């Protein structure tokens, strides 16, 4: 699906459908839910940066997470302005960084139109595509119980995944 659908002033992230389930040589008619995706355009410091497909909810978190993951900013505090606007064919997110973050963003400028989630497409140089994660100096040691609890909480906070079995998420925990 490509157009956001309003439902109780919140954009719908799943859509009910009739489907045919095939199992071996038999089939059955079922009701199922599919994830709704819409084009999301990020406009950073007045310049188009990327268009991606995503569910139309939690777009502020989506935009901040994208900017941090792409090393455009270090923290959400680097964002001076963030506005989400529905448009005829999707959603636009306008973001303005503070002056220092803007200078850093220009170093990482790339053409991401049509990019999927792999991280390689749209880079100008191979050095930009193959990024090494920064070294983290830490003595933090997490138990399996803590990691399991964090993953469980992530699953509890993914209602669209529970309904559709189809979307993914990222999160921080402390």
Buried (B, 14 or more C-beta within 10 A) or exposed (E): BEEBBEEEEEBBBBBEEEEEEEEEEEEEEEEBBBBBBBBBBBBBBEEEBBBBEBBBBBBBEBBBBBBBEBEBBEEBEBBEEBEBEBEEEBBBBBBBBEEEBBEBBEEEEBEBEEBEEEBEBBBEEEEBBEEEEEEEEEEEEEEEEEEEEBEEEBEEEBEBBEBBEEBEBEEEEE
